[in-house]
C-alpha cells in the first residue's frame, strides 16, 4: 500500500471516529428523523441500482467528487468513474446485496451510514459470496442527497477469491 492509500485510510478512519464521537455528544432531534428517512431511501435506491446495473441512477446518486476505498482494490482510493465502470453489466452482476446492522446518523447536511452487507455477485467472471462492513457518507445538496464517500472492508469470504493483501 503506497503512502497516498495509507493516508486516505487514516483520514477516513479519523473522520469516522470523529463523527462517531460527536454522535455520542449530539442528541438526534425530531428534525433529523425526516433526514434519516431520506438517507434510508437513497441507500435503498443505490442498492436497487446496483442490483439492476442501473448506471444512470448510480451516476445521479454519487457526487462528482465521490471516492471509495475497498479491499478489492488493495486499499487504493477509487473515483466515481472507477465505481461506475465496476458496475457495468459486462463487469459485474449482483445477485443480492442485503444490508443488516444499519445505523444512520444525521449531522446537519451530512448523513453517516454504517452497516454490514452480505453480497452475492459475479465480478469479472468470478462468483463471490462475501460479507462486508461499510461506511457511506451522504451530503445533502440542492434538496437531494449524494454519496460522497464509501469505505468497505471485507469481513468474510463465503465463496470466491480472497481480497488482495
Buried (B, 14 or more C-beta within 10 A) or exposed (E): EEEEBEEBBEEBEEBBEEBBEEBEEBEBEEEBEEBBEBBBEBBEBBBEBBBEBBBEBBBEBBBEEBBBBBBBBEBBBBBBEBBBBBBEEEBBBBEEBEBEEBEBBBBEEBBBBBBBBBBBBBBEEEEBBBBBBBBBBBBBEEEEBBBBBBBBBBEEBEEBEEBEE
